[in-house]
Amino acid sequence: MLRALAIALLSAACVAGCGGNKEGSGSGGDGDASSGGDRGLPPGAEPCAVRDVQGTIPGVAISIESSRCVYWRGEPAEFVYTVTTDASVPPIEIAASDGCGRCVEPSADPRSFVTYQITGLSTAGDPQQYCLCDTGCCAPDDAAKVQVDATMATQTIRWSGRQWTGPSDTDNPEDEFFAPGTYDVEVTFDGQEQGSVTAKLGIEIVR
């Protein structure tokens, strides 16, 4: 339970993208990267959004928005997502797991079923990723049935601009800054066997 609470707090602080030692300080290096603070806004930096994206689970919609979707390499960014759920969302059945659990306790808050990542290929064709994919090994999931609230739940992803796949069990530091290229901010509501919704907001990193 303590482990799940720690991960939930980490997600809220980020939400990954995070600040602090794991999500804001990074691994050092990247001396050629600039925060962009002395260069002003890059060309094409305008507000952007995707709204009310639906999927295969009834009653769930996801929106993502940002003040802009073009950033200098090494510049931090923020993205706000909103999960809207209504009374037609079916109860979500959680299967028991034999191995490591998800490190998140499902609840009536729809954000407990949400994951996110920033991913894609650089201009040179190299894969880049930022996510809370590896949170270490938590206790196995117990079988459960959860009914999410009919609500609008909002969260902010605060991203350092770096690559990262999560802290794991070894407090992994962040890696290098994303290289120039086009990427997607992906937010997914995973309703298990009842269906899912994934919204994608396209962004660009420029040098």
ABEGO torsion letter per residue (X at the ends): XAAAAAAAAAAAAAXXBBBEAAAAAEAEEGAABBAGAAAEBBBGBBBBBBBGBBBABBGBBBBBBBABABBBBGBBBBBBBBBBBBAABBBBBBBBBABBBAGBBBBABAAAABBBBBBEBBAAGBBBBBBBABAEBBBBBBBBBBBBBBBBBBBBBBBAGBBBAEAEAAGBBBBBBBBBEBBBBBBBBBAEAAEBBBBBBBBBBBX
